[in-house]
Amino acid sequence: MKLIIISGVSGSGKSVALHTLEDQGYLCIDNLPLALLPALAEQIPQDDRYQKCAVGIDARNSPASLDDFPLLLSALDNKKIPYEIVFLDAQDDVLLKRFSETRRKHPLSNDDLPLIEAIKKERQLLEYLNAHADLQLDTSSNNVHQLRQQIIDRVARSEKNNLSVSLISFGFKHGIPSGIDFMFDVRCLPNPHWNQELRSLTGQDPAVIDFLSAEQDVNDMLQQIGDFFEQWLPKFRDSNRNYLTIAIGCTGGQHRSVYLVEALAAQLNEQQNILIRHRELI
């Protein structure tokens, strides 16, 4: 039995997420009026069709209904209905571009409320869902196919008590990823960028791997991060945590962070469900 609540700002990919879950065998209901959530919860234990169910809840609900959302979650807890909240978001400039390209109307925009203000208002209305989400996904740098794969890997394939760990490499000069649980800054480590022969390569290339693995500071950093998570990931899993996102950042997101994410994944992979994403290599 599994209930997935998909929420997020308009233009962030909620429809893609729901369609993906539907393809994975979920019964999906988009734009569910929140007042009907308790009735749906009553059906879940009684009807086999609802054993894998996903609902889309967003700002198309009335503000008053959204204010009642904490009470509705308490009702699910009281009925012992397991649920997960997945919240999708994207940077403002990305959302503006997506609405411009699709020429779709934002559900809150009107003649008196321009698009950028509608986006801000929508985030305010959905603030509680975002704050209490089990998984937050920033889709700014995702195309449709990449988002579909993320939903399959992190949501559809996740099971109770099976911690899904996402390792993300990124470059600080391109901004910090959102929705992360742990972040490590490795800009203090030797940088292959200053070696002309390595500059155009990435942390996945043998020459860069050889360069970084020969540096004691790199090995110490990897060992200490790995020891930390080897000790504490089982604790997160035992506390019924389903998702954990770990980000490792260097300056450009091409060499050091990529190498450390790959090496850390290899170190932890025997115990956890590890997913790797190199944001700047997309």
N, C-alpha and C positions, 0 to 999 in steps of 0.2 A: 504494500500500500504506500503510495507516494503522491503527494500533492505539491506541485511546483507553482509558485506565484511569480509570474513574470511582470515586472513593472519597469518604469524608466521614462525618460523624456521622449517626446515625439521626435522621430527621425533618427533614433539611436539603434534601431534594428529589432524592436519588439516583435513585429510581425514575422521577421525572418526567424527569430528564436522559436516562436510558437509553431510555425510551419515545419521547422526542423524537428521539434519534439513530436509533432503529429506524424511525420515520416518515420519516427522511431517507435511508433505504437502508442503514443499518448492520446488520450481524449482531450482535445484542446477547446477552450472556450475563450474567445476574445471579448474584451470590453464587458466583463461580467459586472452587473450592478452589485455593489458591495452588500446591499441588503439581502441578496440571494446567496451569499457565501455560507451562512449557517445551514440553509436548506441543502446546498450541495454537500456540505460536510455530513449531513444526515444520510445522504445516499452512498457516500464512499464505502462505509463498512458493509453495505447491504447488496451492492451491485458490482459484479465482476468487471463491468465496463469501466468503472471508476478507479480501478486499482492503480493505474498510472494516469494521472490527470494533471493538466496544466491549465491555468487560468491567467488571462491578461487583465491587469488592473492598473488603471492610469488616471490621468487628470480629466478624462471624459466623465468620470464620476463627479458628483457634486461635491463642493468643498465640505459640506456638512457630513456627507457619507465618509469622506476621507478622514475627517476628525474622529469618526467612530471606529476607525480601523484597529486601534489597540484593543478595543473591546471584542472585536470579531476574532482577533488572534487568540485572545483569552478563551473564547468559546471553542476554538479548535484545540487548544491545549486541554481544556476540560473534557473534551470528547476523545482525547488521546489520538487525535489525527495528526500524524507526522507531516510537516510541511517545510518547504524551503522557499526563501524569497531570493529571487535573482533580479538585480537592478542593473539596467543598461543606461549608459550615459555617453556623451561625446562632447568635445570642445565646442564652444559657441560658434567659432568660425566654420567648423566642419558641419554643424547643424544648419547654419545659414546657407552654406553651399549646397547641401543636400536638398533643402526645400527649394532653392532656386533651380536646381537641375530637374527636379521632379514636378515642379510647379504645383505641388500640393499645398493646401491651406493648413496652417497650424490650428489645432482644435480650439485654442484660446485666443487666437489673433482676431482682430476686427478693425474697423476704421479708426477706432480710438486707441487701439493697443497694437503698436508695431511688433513685428516678428521677434526682435531681440528682447523686447519687454515681455512678450508672451512666453518665451523660453525661460526667462528668469522667474516669472510667476509660476510656471509649471514646476520648476525645481522646488519652489517654496511649498507648493501644495503636496509634493511627494517627498518632502524632507523626512518624514517619519519612516516611510518604506525604505528610503536610501540608507538611513542610519541603522536600521535593523535588518538589512539584507545579509543573507548568508554568503552571497557572492555578488561582488560588484564588477562589472565589465565595462571598460572604456573601449568603445568601438571606433574611436577617432581614426585609427590607422588600419582598420579592418575593411576588406571588401566583403561582399556577400558570402563568398565561398569560405573565407577565413573565419567569419563569424559562425557560419554553420558548423564548421569543424570544432570550434571552441565549445559550442553548445553540446555537440555530440560527446566530446571528450570529457567536459567538466560537469555536465548536468545529466545527460541521458545515460551515460555509462557509470555514473557514480552510484554506489550502493551505501546503505546504512553501515556505519562504522568502517567505511573504507575511505580514508582521507585522501582527497585529491590535492596534490601539491603542484602548483604552477610556478616554474622558475622563469623569470623574465630578465633578459639583459636589455640595457637601455643606455642612452647617452644623455648626460645632464644638460648638454647644450640644446637638446631637443625637448626638454621638459621632463618632469617627474611623472611616472605613471600613476594613475588613480587606482583606488581600491586595493592597495597592497597592505600586507600585514607586517612584513619585515623588509627593510631596505638597507643595503650595504654599499658604502661609497668606497670604490677601489681606485680612485684617482691618485692615491699616494704610491701606487705600484709602478715599476718601470714600464714605460710606454713604448710599444713597438712602432708607434706612429713616427718617432724620430729616427727610425732606421729606414732609409730610402727603399731598401729591398723589401721591407715588410709593410710599408705604408698602404699599399693597394690591396693587401690581403686581409683576412679576417681571423678571428680566434679559432676558426674551424680548420684553418690551413696548417699543414705539418710544420712549416717553417716558423710560424708564429707560436705554435704549441711548443716547439723545441726551445724557442727563445724564452718564453714565459716559465716553462717547467724547469729551466736551469737557474731561475732566480729564487733565492732562499725566502725573500719576503713574500713572493707569490705563493710558495709552498706553505709557508706559515699561515698566511691568510686563509688559504683553502682548508688547511687542517683544522684551524680554530672554528671556522664557520661550520664545517662538516661535523665536528665533535658536538657543537651546540645543537644542531638539528637532530643528530643521531640520538641525543639524550632526550630532547623535548618533543619531537614529532609524535612519538608514541603517546605522550601525555595529551596532546591535542586530539589524537584519534580516540583515546579512551574517554574523553569528555564529550564525545558525540559531535565533534567538529567535522564537517564534511569537506570544507575548502580551506586552503591556505595558499597565499600568494607571496612569493619571495622575489624581490627585485634586487639585482646587482647592477650598479651603474658605474661607468667610467666616463671619460669626457665625450667621446663620439659614439660610444656603443658599438664599436666595431672589433676591437681586439681583446682588451683585458676582461671586460664584463662577459663577452661571449665565451672566452676560454674558461672562466671560472664557473659560469652556468653549466657548461658541458661537463666539466670535471666534477662539480658538485652533484649533478644528476647521476653520473656514473657511481659516485660514492654512496648515494642514498637509494638507488633504484631497486635494490634487492628487498627493501622493506616497505616501500611506498609506491603509490601510483603517481609517477612523475610525468609532468607535461612541460615541454620546453618551448619558449617563444623568444626569438631574438627580434625585438621591436624594430631596430634600425636596419636590419638586414632584409626586411620585407620588400 
